[in-house]
Amino acid sequence: SQSQLCQDSVTTPDIVECLASHLNLMDGDLNRAYQELRTDLNKADYAKLLKAQRVWIKFRDAECARISDYASGGTMAPILKLGCLMKLTERRIADLSTNPLTGEIN
């Protein structure tokens, strides 16, 4: 779980570096889920997926900026932002990996 990630990190910079590393891995998982979904789509459906993904990225970035503003200027701001990015990325991976008709994970 995310709450257990980086628990061995002591300083704020160590925590930020650890969370950023985990987010980078999740971004790879997100890209794989997107690419797998994309391969089965015709041109029109792929255009819809691309549009949705671009809007989702804008939402993710805006939402996580909003969350990090709770600690604006403080040392917790980057930790809040990274935690938000990880949470929303994890949800998006699940969304892209789940068949909306059957609920089965691809």
All heavy atoms as an XYZ file, in Angstrom:
823
protein
N       0.838     -1.195      0.000
C       0.000      0.000      0.000
C       0.874      1.247      0.000
O       2.027      1.207      0.427
C      -0.957     -0.034      1.181
O      -0.502      0.699      2.279
N       0.303      2.354     -0.453
C       1.069      3.585     -0.542
C       1.530      4.071      0.825
O       2.592      4.667      0.934
C       0.244      4.673     -1.214
C       0.087      4.468     -2.686
C      -0.682      5.608     -3.320
O      -0.798      6.676     -2.762
N      -1.218      5.364     -4.493
N       0.748      3.847      1.853
C       1.117      4.329      3.177
C       2.379      3.645      3.696
O       3.067      4.181      4.552
C      -0.036      4.134      4.166
O      -0.336      2.754      4.302
N       2.693      2.470      3.182
C       3.885      1.750      3.610
C       5.094      2.050      2.733
O       6.211      1.720      3.095
C       3.614      0.246      3.624
C       2.564     -0.146      4.639
C       2.178     -1.610      4.527
O       2.381     -2.226      3.499
N       1.623     -2.148      5.599
N       4.858      2.671      1.588
C       5.961      3.011      0.706
C       6.884      4.007      1.380
O       6.440      4.915      2.060
C       5.446      3.639     -0.586
C       4.850      2.719     -1.626
C       4.341      3.530     -2.799
C       5.830      1.689     -2.092
N       8.141      3.811      1.205
C       9.150      4.775      1.625
C       9.179      5.000      3.134
O       9.674      6.018      3.603
C       8.972      6.104      0.894
S       8.924      5.927     -0.902
N       8.650      4.064      3.902
C       8.628      4.248      5.350
C      10.021      4.196      5.966
O      10.224      4.671      7.080
C       7.705      3.235      6.026
C       8.126      1.786      5.884
C       7.097      0.839      6.478
O       6.005      1.258      6.857
N       7.450     -0.424      6.569
N      10.995      3.647      5.235
C      12.360      3.618      5.734
C      13.113      4.906      5.422
O      14.214      5.115      5.921
C      13.126      2.420      5.147
C      12.550      1.083      5.622
O      11.968      1.036      6.723
O      12.679      0.096      4.875
N      12.526      5.758      4.595
C      13.146      7.047      4.285
C      12.954      7.967      5.474
O      11.885      8.017      6.074
C      12.514      7.660      3.043
O      12.695      6.802      1.935
N      14.006      8.714      5.814
C      13.973      9.530      7.027
C      13.754     11.005      6.716
O      12.868     11.635      7.275
C      15.282      9.347      7.833
C      15.278     10.216      9.082
C      15.471      7.878      8.210
N      14.526     11.543      5.796
C      14.425     12.970      5.517
C      13.383     13.229      4.435
O      13.058     12.341      3.639
C      15.779     13.534      5.045
O      16.100     12.972      3.765
C      16.885     13.221      6.055
N      12.891     14.449      4.391
C      11.918     14.815      3.360
C      12.472     14.600      1.954
O      11.778     14.014      1.120
C      11.440     16.266      3.566
O      10.830     16.367      4.858
C      10.443     16.673      2.501
N      13.708     15.034      1.667
C      14.238     14.763      0.320
C      14.312     13.268      0.002
O      14.060     12.866     -1.141
C      15.636     15.393      0.338
C      15.550     16.456      1.381
C      14.619     15.908      2.418
N      14.624     12.442      0.992
C      14.658     10.991      0.769
C      13.266     10.456      0.450
O      13.099      9.609     -0.418
C      15.206     10.253      1.994
C      16.700     10.449      2.194
O      17.381     10.898      1.244
O      17.177     10.156      3.305
N      12.273     10.938      1.161
C      10.893     10.507      0.928
C      10.444     10.922     -0.471
O       9.864     10.130     -1.210
C       9.948     11.080      2.005
C      10.281     10.482      3.374
C       8.487     10.827      1.652
C       9.604     11.178      4.536
N      10.735     12.164     -0.838
C      10.359     12.667     -2.152
C      11.034     11.839     -3.244
O      10.391     11.440     -4.221
C      10.701     14.172     -2.290
C      10.574     14.642     -3.724
C       9.807     14.998     -1.370
N      12.313     11.559     -3.081
C      13.033     10.761     -4.076
C      12.446      9.358     -4.188
O      12.265      8.832     -5.286
C      14.517     10.674     -3.706
C      15.341      9.910     -4.712
C      16.820      9.851     -4.343
O      17.282     10.622     -3.490
O      17.513      9.004     -4.932
N      12.119      8.756     -3.067
C      11.545      7.413     -3.051
C      10.176      7.407     -3.739
O       9.907      6.555     -4.583
C      11.432      6.923     -1.617
S      10.674      5.290     -1.457
N       9.313      8.367     -3.389
C       7.986      8.434     -4.001
C       8.083      8.708     -5.502
O       7.337      8.113     -6.283
C       7.139      9.508     -3.319
C       6.704      9.228     -1.879
C       5.999     10.443     -1.285
C       5.838      7.993     -1.794
N       8.993      9.579     -5.889
C       9.171      9.878     -7.310
C       9.608      8.633     -8.077
O       9.167      8.396     -9.202
C      10.187     11.009     -7.488
N      10.437      7.821     -7.456
C      10.882      6.575     -8.083
C       9.703      5.617     -8.279
O       9.557      5.011     -9.344
C      11.967      5.929     -7.223
O      12.341      4.686     -7.738
N       8.856      5.509     -7.265
C       7.675      4.644     -7.375
C       6.696      5.184     -8.431
O       6.109      4.408     -9.175
C       6.978      4.503     -6.023
C       7.686      3.584     -5.089
N       7.667      2.213     -5.228
C       8.463      3.828     -4.013
C       8.388      1.657     -4.276
N       8.888      2.618     -3.524
N       6.537      6.498     -8.482
C       5.656      7.097     -9.489
C       6.181      6.814    -10.890
O       5.395      6.516    -11.795
C       5.521      8.598     -9.262
C       4.667      9.353    -10.285
C       3.235      8.821    -10.312
C       4.687     10.850     -9.985
N       7.476      6.863    -11.067
C       8.076      6.563    -12.369
C       7.736      5.136    -12.802
O       7.405      4.895    -13.965
C       9.592      6.771    -12.301
C      10.236      6.677    -13.664
O       9.764      7.256    -14.630
N      11.323      5.934    -13.745
N       7.799      4.196    -11.868
C       7.426      2.808    -12.180
C       5.949      2.711    -12.546
O       5.570      2.001    -13.482
C       7.741      1.892    -11.001
C       9.218      1.711    -10.660
C       9.372      0.926     -9.359
C       9.956      1.028    -11.790
N       5.112      3.440    -11.816
C       3.676      3.432    -12.097
C       3.382      4.041    -13.462
O       2.483      3.584    -14.170
C       2.918      4.191    -11.005
C       2.930      3.492     -9.662
S       2.119      4.479     -8.391
C       0.417      4.073     -8.778
N       4.139      5.071    -13.838
C       3.967      5.670    -15.163
C       4.242      4.640    -16.254
O       3.565      4.618    -17.284
C       4.870      6.891    -15.345
C       4.305      8.143    -14.701
O       3.087      8.200    -14.439
O       5.095      9.077    -14.451
N       5.231      3.781    -16.028
C       5.506      2.698    -16.972
C       4.338      1.733    -17.064
O       3.956      1.299    -18.156
N       3.747      1.413    -15.907
C       2.578      0.529    -15.885
C       1.394      1.178    -16.608
O       0.653      0.509    -17.330
C       2.177      0.199    -14.445
C       3.194     -0.674    -13.726
O       4.026     -1.331    -14.400
O       3.160     -0.700    -12.478
N       1.226      2.477    -16.401
C       0.148      3.205    -17.066
C       0.350      3.178    -18.580
O      -0.590      2.923    -19.335
C       0.091      4.650    -16.567
C      -0.927      5.564    -17.234
C      -2.352      5.059    -17.015
C      -0.771      6.983    -16.721
N       1.563      3.407    -19.023
C       1.853      3.394    -20.454
C       1.584      2.015    -21.052
O       1.011      1.911    -22.138
C       3.302      3.818    -20.712
C       3.570      4.014    -22.179
O       2.824      4.672    -22.886
N       4.646      3.409    -22.658
N       1.953      0.963    -20.332
C       1.690     -0.398    -20.830
C       0.193     -0.661    -20.925
O      -0.281     -1.229    -21.910
C       2.374     -1.440    -19.938
C       3.853     -1.632    -20.277
C       4.476     -2.764    -19.485
N       4.629     -2.455    -18.073
C       5.575     -1.660    -17.568
N       6.440     -1.074    -18.373
N       5.664     -1.437    -16.282
N      -0.575     -0.253    -19.915
C      -2.030     -0.461    -19.937
C      -2.650      0.311    -21.104
O      -3.527     -0.215    -21.808
C      -2.650     -0.015    -18.613
N      -2.189      1.522    -21.329
C      -2.683      2.344    -22.431
C      -2.362      1.684    -23.773
O      -3.224      1.577    -24.641
C      -2.054      3.738    -22.334
C      -2.428      4.673    -23.455
C      -3.591      5.432    -23.376
C      -1.633      4.800    -24.583
C      -3.945      6.295    -24.403
C      -1.978      5.667    -25.612
C      -3.134      6.405    -25.512
O      -3.483      7.252    -26.536
N      -1.130      1.243    -23.937
C      -0.715      0.626    -25.202
C      -1.470     -0.676    -25.465
O      -1.847     -0.959    -26.604
C       0.799      0.380    -25.218
C       1.631      1.642    -25.221
C       1.374      2.562    -26.395
O       1.036      2.136    -27.482
N       1.505      3.864    -26.157
N      -1.697     -1.470    -24.420
C      -2.447     -2.719    -24.585
C      -3.874     -2.430    -25.023
O      -4.411     -3.111    -25.903
C      -2.435     -3.530    -23.290
C      -1.110     -4.198    -23.011
C      -1.090     -4.947    -21.694
O      -2.175     -5.302    -21.174
O       0.018     -5.178    -21.178
N      -4.499     -1.448    -24.421
C      -5.859     -1.080    -24.786
C      -5.904     -0.531    -26.214
O      -6.791     -0.875    -26.996
C      -6.399     -0.039    -23.803
C      -7.827      0.443    -24.008
C      -8.807     -0.729    -23.954
C      -8.179      1.478    -22.955
N      -4.938      0.248    -26.544
C      -4.866      0.894    -27.858
C      -4.787     -0.118    -29.000
O      -5.367      0.100    -30.065
C      -3.640      1.805    -27.865
C      -3.378      2.450    -29.159
C      -2.083      3.210    -29.127
N      -1.788      3.660    -30.478
C      -0.730      4.331    -30.799
N       0.153      4.636    -29.893
N      -0.542      4.701    -32.044
N      -4.097     -1.212    -28.795
C      -3.878     -2.172    -29.886
C      -5.173     -2.787    -30.402
O      -5.232     -3.205    -31.547
C      -2.920     -3.307    -29.461
O      -3.489     -4.004    -28.358
C      -1.553     -2.781    -29.113
N      -6.208     -2.839    -29.585
C      -7.467     -3.468    -29.980
C      -8.482     -2.485    -30.559
O      -9.611     -2.877    -30.861
C      -8.094     -4.190    -28.784
C      -7.246     -5.354    -28.303
O      -6.523     -5.939    -29.130
O      -7.307     -5.673    -27.109
N      -8.113     -1.219    -30.696
C      -9.081     -0.207    -31.110
C      -8.949      0.162    -32.575
O      -7.844      0.202    -33.124
C      -8.887      1.058    -30.265
C      -9.086      0.905    -28.756
C      -8.781      2.223    -28.059
C     -10.484      0.426    -28.426
N     -10.091      0.467    -33.180
C     -10.047      1.017    -34.530
C      -9.652      2.496    -34.441
O      -9.521      3.042    -33.348
C     -11.388      0.817    -35.252
C     -12.526      1.536    -34.561
O     -12.371      2.639    -34.037
N     -13.698      0.920    -34.555
N      -9.490      3.129    -35.575
C      -8.984      4.505    -35.604
C      -9.879      5.475    -34.830
O      -9.383      6.313    -34.064
C      -8.831      4.954    -37.062
C      -8.087      6.235    -37.232
C      -7.837      6.518    -38.721
C      -7.046      7.799    -38.896
N      -6.718      8.066    -40.288
N     -11.198      5.359    -35.000
C     -12.134      6.270    -34.325
C     -12.102      6.073    -32.814
O     -12.103      7.049    -32.055
C     -13.540      6.070    -34.864
N     -12.089      4.816    -32.377
C     -12.063      4.545    -30.938
C     -10.732      4.945    -30.318
O     -10.676      5.391    -29.180
C     -12.371      3.082    -30.661
C     -13.831      2.739    -30.932
O     -14.667      3.680    -30.954
O     -14.141      1.555    -31.123
N      -9.650      4.774    -31.080
C      -8.351      5.214    -30.574
C      -8.334      6.732    -30.391
O      -7.805      7.241    -29.399
C      -7.208      4.780    -31.492
C      -5.914      5.437    -31.096
C      -5.324      5.176    -29.856
C      -5.306      6.367    -31.924
C      -4.163      5.809    -29.468
C      -4.132      7.000    -31.535
C      -3.564      6.719    -30.311
O      -2.423      7.353    -29.921
N      -8.947      7.462    -31.316
C      -9.011      8.925    -31.194
C      -9.747      9.319    -29.919
O      -9.354     10.270    -29.229
C      -9.685      9.531    -32.421
N     -10.801      8.585    -29.574
C     -11.551      8.849    -28.338
C     -10.693      8.546    -27.113
O     -10.713      9.300    -26.134
C     -12.832      8.021    -28.299
C     -13.853      8.453    -29.319
C     -15.045      7.517    -29.313
C     -15.992      7.829    -30.458
N     -17.072      6.847    -30.557
N      -9.953      7.444    -27.155
C      -9.063      7.099    -26.047
C      -7.999      8.168    -25.869
O      -7.725      8.602    -24.739
C      -8.405      5.733    -26.288
C      -7.297      5.336    -25.305
C      -7.847      5.163    -23.894
C      -6.591      4.074    -25.783
N      -7.402      8.601    -26.956
C      -6.366      9.626    -26.906
C      -6.907     10.912    -26.303
O      -6.276     11.522    -25.425
C      -5.806      9.876    -28.308
C      -4.700     10.917    -28.425
C      -3.477     10.517    -27.603
C      -4.323     11.102    -29.895
N      -8.093     11.321    -26.728
C      -8.716     12.536    -26.191
C      -8.977     12.388    -24.689
O      -8.679     13.284    -23.905
C     -10.019     12.830    -26.926
C     -10.713     14.082    -26.457
C     -11.988     14.350    -27.240
C     -12.664     15.608    -26.750
N     -13.917     15.868    -27.484
N      -9.512     11.237    -24.302
C      -9.794     10.998    -22.882
C      -8.513     11.008    -22.051
O      -8.480     11.561    -20.947
C     -10.526      9.666    -22.712
N      -7.462     10.426    -22.591
C      -6.194     10.367    -21.848
C      -5.602     11.757    -21.673
O      -5.099     12.091    -20.603
C      -5.205      9.430    -22.553
C      -3.976      9.118    -21.747
C      -4.245      8.296    -20.494
O      -5.358      7.854    -20.222
N      -3.212      8.099    -19.712
N      -5.684     12.563    -22.717
C      -5.165     13.935    -22.613
C      -5.948     14.749    -21.590
O      -5.373     15.519    -20.818
C      -5.199     14.608    -23.980
C      -4.130     14.075    -24.909
C      -4.201     14.721    -26.269
N      -3.096     14.261    -27.111
C      -3.056     14.394    -28.413
N      -4.055     14.983    -29.059
N      -2.015     13.963    -29.095
N      -7.269     14.593    -21.575
C      -8.096     15.298    -20.586
C      -7.787     14.772    -19.185
O      -7.693     15.544    -18.228
C      -9.593     15.158    -20.931
C     -10.475     15.672    -19.802
C      -9.907     15.877    -22.231
N      -7.602     13.460    -19.050
C      -7.286     12.878    -17.749
C      -5.960     13.444    -17.225
O      -5.862     13.772    -16.034
C      -7.210     11.340    -17.833
C      -6.775     10.760    -16.530
C      -7.563     10.525    -15.435
C      -5.452     10.389    -16.148
N      -6.801     10.027    -14.401
C      -5.497      9.938    -14.818
C      -4.216     10.408    -16.808
C      -4.368      9.503    -14.137
C      -3.098      9.965    -16.131
C      -3.172      9.519    -14.800
N      -4.959     13.577    -18.077
C      -3.669     14.120    -17.646
C      -3.838     15.546    -17.129
O      -3.284     15.909    -16.087
C      -2.630     14.054    -18.794
C      -2.233     12.598    -19.042
C      -1.401     14.906    -18.487
C      -1.458     12.362    -20.323
N      -4.639     16.354    -17.819
C      -4.896     17.722    -17.357
C      -5.608     17.708    -16.007
O      -5.278     18.489    -15.110
C      -5.713     18.499    -18.391
C      -4.926     18.873    -19.617
C      -5.788     19.634    -20.609
C      -4.993     19.943    -21.861
N      -5.787     20.674    -22.852
N      -6.606     16.822    -15.863
C      -7.308     16.695    -14.592
C      -6.350     16.277    -13.486
O      -6.323     16.870    -12.413
C      -8.450     15.676    -14.696
C      -8.929     15.210    -13.345
C      -9.743     16.020    -12.569
C      -8.519     13.986    -12.834
C     -10.146     15.616    -11.306
C      -8.928     13.579    -11.579
C      -9.741     14.390    -10.805
N      -5.549     15.238    -13.749
C      -4.602     14.729    -12.750
C      -3.679     15.839    -12.275
O      -3.500     16.043    -11.072
C      -3.797     13.589    -13.345
C      -2.740     13.028    -12.409
C      -1.648     12.303    -13.145
N      -0.937     13.243    -14.028
C      -0.044     12.881    -14.929
N       0.236     11.611    -15.126
N       0.565     13.789    -15.670
N      -3.096     16.558    -13.206
C      -2.150     17.608    -12.844
C      -2.824     18.727    -12.049
O      -2.270     19.212    -11.063
C      -1.474     18.164    -14.094
C      -0.550     17.148    -14.757
O      -0.262     16.084    -14.154
O      -0.124     17.406    -15.902
N      -4.020     19.128    -12.471
C      -4.744     20.190    -11.759
C      -5.170     19.733    -10.372
O      -5.045     20.476     -9.394
C      -5.961     20.638    -12.573
N      -5.661     18.520    -10.270
C      -6.110     17.994     -8.975
C      -4.941     17.871     -8.006
O      -5.047     18.223     -6.827
C      -6.802     16.646     -9.163
C      -7.264     15.988     -7.883
C      -8.366     16.740     -7.142
O      -8.840     17.800     -7.596
O      -8.750     16.262     -6.068
N      -3.816     17.389     -8.486
C      -2.668     17.210     -7.590
C      -2.029     18.539     -7.213
O      -1.500     18.678     -6.111
C      -1.674     16.237     -8.209
S      -2.364     14.554     -8.286
N      -2.126     19.542     -8.080
C      -1.682     20.888     -7.712
C      -2.584     21.438     -6.614
O      -2.119     22.066     -5.660
C      -1.696     21.807     -8.934
N      -3.881     21.180     -6.734
C      -4.834     21.620     -5.702
C      -4.520     20.966     -4.367
O      -4.479     21.623     -3.321
C      -6.266     21.268     -6.132
C      -7.342     21.718     -5.150
C      -8.703     21.155     -5.529
N      -8.822     19.744     -5.257
C      -9.106     19.226     -4.048
N      -9.262     20.010     -3.002
N      -9.211     17.921     -3.886
N      -4.260     19.674     -4.399
C      -3.955     18.933     -3.168
C      -2.668     19.448     -2.535
O      -2.599     19.663     -1.319
C      -3.854     17.419     -3.464
C      -5.203     16.857     -3.917
C      -3.288     16.646     -2.281
C      -6.301     16.889     -2.887
N      -1.637     19.651     -3.345
C      -0.355     20.082     -2.781
C      -0.432     21.496     -2.220
O       0.355     21.860     -1.341
C       0.764     19.975     -3.817
O       0.608     20.925     -4.842
N      -1.401     22.300     -2.691
C      -1.554     23.659     -2.174
C      -1.951     23.693     -0.700
O      -1.778     24.711     -0.043
C      -2.578     24.448     -2.993
C      -1.984     25.002     -4.271
O      -0.749     24.916     -4.456
O      -2.761     25.511     -5.106
N      -2.448     22.587     -0.178
C      -2.764     22.536      1.253
C      -1.513     22.745      2.092
O      -1.594     23.180      3.234
C      -3.433     21.209      1.633
C      -4.902     21.181      1.299
C      -5.350     20.573      0.138
C      -5.834     21.784      2.142
C      -6.701     20.553     -0.183
C      -7.190     21.766      1.829
C      -7.610     21.147      0.666
O      -8.940     21.139      0.354
N      -0.361     22.431      1.526
C       0.910     22.628      2.233
C       1.788     23.600      1.452
O       3.013     23.498      1.491
C       1.611     21.294      2.413
N       1.166     24.534      0.773
C       1.892     25.459     -0.098
C       3.082     26.090      0.626
O       2.936     26.647      1.708
C       0.949     26.553     -0.588
O       1.621     27.404     -1.477
N       4.241     25.939      0.015
C       5.452     26.502      0.600
C       6.087     25.642      1.675
O       7.195     25.920      2.112
N       5.398     24.590      2.085
C       5.928     23.732      3.142
C       6.619     22.501      2.578
O       6.529     22.204      1.386
N       7.284     21.789      3.448
C       8.018     20.606      3.014
C       7.098     19.449      2.643
O       7.515     18.531      1.952
C       9.002     20.130      4.106
O       8.263     19.841      5.301
C      10.062     21.164      4.387
N       5.838     19.506      3.065
C       4.893     18.431      2.747
C       4.299     18.570      1.343
O       3.740     17.620      0.812
C       3.753     18.399      3.766
C       4.114     17.756      5.093
S       4.587     16.029      4.929
C       3.034     15.308      4.401
N       4.410     19.744      0.735
C       3.787     19.980     -0.573
C       4.210     18.953     -1.626
O       3.351     18.359     -2.279
C       4.051     21.404     -1.055
N       5.517     18.696     -1.801
C       5.876     17.709     -2.823
C       5.433     16.295     -2.460
O       5.108     15.500     -3.346
C       7.405     17.818     -2.934
C       7.850     18.515     -1.703
C       6.702     19.334     -1.228
N       5.377     15.999     -1.187
C       4.933     14.665     -0.754
C       3.443     14.508     -1.044
O       2.998     13.469     -1.541
C       5.259     14.443      0.732
C       6.785     14.396      0.914
C       4.601     13.168      1.266
C       7.253     14.403      2.348
N       2.664     15.539     -0.751
C       1.224     15.498     -1.064
C       1.005     15.362     -2.560
O       0.153     14.581     -3.003
C       0.531     16.757     -0.551
C       0.352     16.894      0.953
C      -0.256     18.253      1.287
C      -0.511     15.772      1.493
N       1.769     16.118     -3.356
C       1.604     16.066     -4.805
C       1.950     14.686     -5.343
O       1.193     14.115     -6.135
C       2.461     17.124     -5.485
C       2.246     17.171     -6.986
C       2.966     18.325     -7.633
C       2.596     18.400     -9.103
N       3.223     19.535     -9.760
N       3.067     14.125     -4.915
C       3.468     12.802     -5.392
C       2.467     11.738     -4.960
O       2.126     10.842     -5.729
C       4.875     12.458     -4.904
C       5.994     13.203     -5.614
C       7.293     13.091     -4.826
C       6.174     12.684     -7.028
N       1.979     11.825     -3.735
C       0.977     10.871     -3.263
C      -0.280     10.936     -4.100
O      -0.870      9.911     -4.462
N      -0.699     12.140     -4.440
C      -1.878     12.331     -5.290
C      -1.631     11.754     -6.679
O      -2.478     11.034     -7.219
C      -2.201     13.819     -5.370
S      -3.545     14.234     -6.495
N      -0.492     12.065     -7.260
C      -0.165     11.544     -8.591
C      -0.178     10.025     -8.600
O      -0.686      9.397     -9.530
C       1.197     12.066     -9.048
C       1.270     13.559     -9.381
C       2.722     13.999     -9.538
C       0.462     13.892    -10.618
N       0.357      9.430     -7.543
C       0.394      7.969     -7.460
C      -1.014      7.396     -7.341
O      -1.347      6.426     -8.016
C       1.267      7.533     -6.281
C       2.743      7.838     -6.498
S       3.740      7.584     -5.023
C       3.604      5.815     -4.842
N      -1.826      8.007     -6.491
C      -3.186      7.507     -6.277
C      -4.003      7.584     -7.566
O      -4.664      6.612     -7.949
C      -3.862      8.303     -5.161
C      -5.283      7.858     -4.870
C      -5.853      8.550     -3.651
C      -6.080     10.009     -3.945
N      -6.790     10.714     -2.857
N      -3.939      8.727     -8.241
C      -4.725      8.882     -9.465
C      -4.180      8.015    -10.596
O      -4.954      7.483    -11.402
C      -4.772     10.351     -9.878
C      -5.545     11.271     -8.922
C      -5.548     12.702     -9.436
C      -6.962     10.784     -8.691
N      -2.874      7.843    -10.660
C      -2.282      6.975    -11.681
C      -2.689      5.528    -11.451
O      -3.041      4.816    -12.400
C      -0.744      7.114    -11.689
O      -0.419      8.483    -11.986
C      -0.097      6.210    -12.722
N      -2.695      5.108    -10.207
C      -3.120      3.745     -9.876
C      -4.574      3.515    -10.307
O      -4.897      2.476    -10.901
C      -2.963      3.520     -8.370
C      -3.247      2.118     -7.913
C      -2.939      1.942     -6.440
O      -3.401      2.755     -5.609
O      -2.222      0.979     -6.119
N      -5.429      4.493    -10.057
C      -6.832      4.384    -10.476
C      -6.964      4.330    -11.997
O      -7.774      3.582    -12.536
C      -7.641      5.568     -9.948
C      -7.932      5.511     -8.488
C      -8.775      6.688     -8.082
N      -8.821      6.802     -6.642
C      -9.194      7.898     -5.996
N      -9.570      8.975     -6.670
N      -9.208      7.937     -4.689
N      -6.159      5.139    -12.685
C      -6.242      5.173    -14.149
C      -5.768      3.857    -14.748
O      -6.354      3.372    -15.726
C      -5.420      6.350    -14.698
C      -5.554      6.536    -16.193
C      -6.966      6.933    -16.569
N      -7.045      7.184    -18.016
C      -8.161      7.203    -18.691
N      -9.312      7.006    -18.073
N      -8.167      7.422    -19.985
N      -4.738      3.272    -14.179
C      -4.269      1.966    -14.642
C      -5.403      0.956    -14.514
O      -5.682      0.188    -15.441
C      -3.028      1.503    -13.859
C      -1.826      2.395    -14.181
C      -2.702      0.040    -14.159
C      -0.661      2.220    -13.221
N      -6.084      0.974    -13.369
C      -7.208      0.050    -13.159
C      -8.321      0.319    -14.169
O      -8.891     -0.616    -14.741
C      -7.731      0.175    -11.730
N      -8.615      1.596    -14.421
C      -9.670      1.942    -15.381
C      -9.327      1.436    -16.781
O     -10.181      0.879    -17.471
C      -9.886      3.457    -15.437
C     -10.558      4.007    -14.196
O     -11.124      3.212    -13.412
O     -10.509      5.232    -14.005
N      -8.093      1.657    -17.198
C      -7.690      1.246    -18.545
C      -7.585     -0.273    -18.674
O      -7.702     -0.808    -19.769
C      -6.358      1.886    -18.933
C      -6.364      3.400    -19.126
C      -4.954      3.894    -19.439
C      -7.346      3.834    -20.199
N      -7.368     -0.940    -17.565
C      -7.175     -2.391    -17.585
C      -8.464     -3.176    -17.380
O      -8.450     -4.399    -17.428
C      -6.167     -2.792    -16.504
O      -4.934     -2.142    -16.713
N      -9.570     -2.489    -17.128
C     -10.840     -3.154    -16.832
C     -11.793     -3.029    -18.009
O     -12.017     -1.937    -18.529
C     -11.477     -2.536    -15.571
O     -10.552     -2.652    -14.490
C     -12.767     -3.246    -15.203
N     -12.360     -4.147    -18.407
C     -13.355     -4.151    -19.475
C     -14.634     -3.526    -18.924
O     -15.209     -4.032    -17.965
C     -13.616     -5.582    -19.934
C     -14.602     -5.658    -21.077
O     -15.646     -5.032    -21.052
N     -14.258     -6.466    -22.075
N     -15.110     -2.412    -19.510
C     -16.292     -1.748    -18.967
C     -17.576     -2.562    -19.088
O     -18.528     -2.323    -18.349
C     -16.375     -0.443    -19.772
C     -15.528     -0.647    -20.963
C     -14.558     -1.724    -20.663
N     -17.618     -3.530    -19.990
C     -18.816     -4.347    -20.148
C     -18.878     -5.489    -19.141
O     -19.936     -5.798    -18.610
C     -18.887     -4.919    -21.578
C     -19.074     -3.908    -22.691
C     -19.016     -4.604    -24.040
C     -20.398     -3.178    -22.535
N     -17.729     -6.105    -18.906
C     -17.708     -7.295    -18.049
C     -17.123     -7.061    -16.660
O     -17.333     -7.858    -15.759
C     -16.882     -8.419    -18.717
O     -15.512     -7.995    -18.788
C     -17.398     -8.740    -20.093
N     -16.356     -5.997    -16.516
C     -15.678     -5.734    -15.255
C     -14.426     -6.574    -15.083
O     -13.754     -6.501    -14.064
N     -14.111     -7.375    -16.098
C     -12.915     -8.217    -16.039
C     -11.668     -7.381    -16.309
O     -11.691     -6.452    -17.110
C     -13.001     -9.349    -17.064
C     -14.081    -10.354    -16.781
C     -14.170    -11.429    -17.858
O     -13.381    -11.371    -18.832
O     -15.032    -12.289    -17.735
N     -10.600     -7.764    -15.646
C      -9.316     -7.098    -15.868
C      -8.636     -7.756    -17.062
O      -8.535     -8.975    -17.118
C      -8.443     -7.171    -14.612
C      -9.112     -6.381    -13.489
C      -7.045     -6.626    -14.895
C      -8.421     -6.416    -12.174
N      -8.231     -6.928    -18.000
C      -7.577     -7.424    -19.226
C      -6.192     -7.941    -18.948
O      -5.496     -7.496    -18.141
C      -7.516     -6.318    -20.280
C      -8.897     -5.814    -20.636
O      -9.872     -6.540    -20.573
N      -8.977     -4.549    -21.013
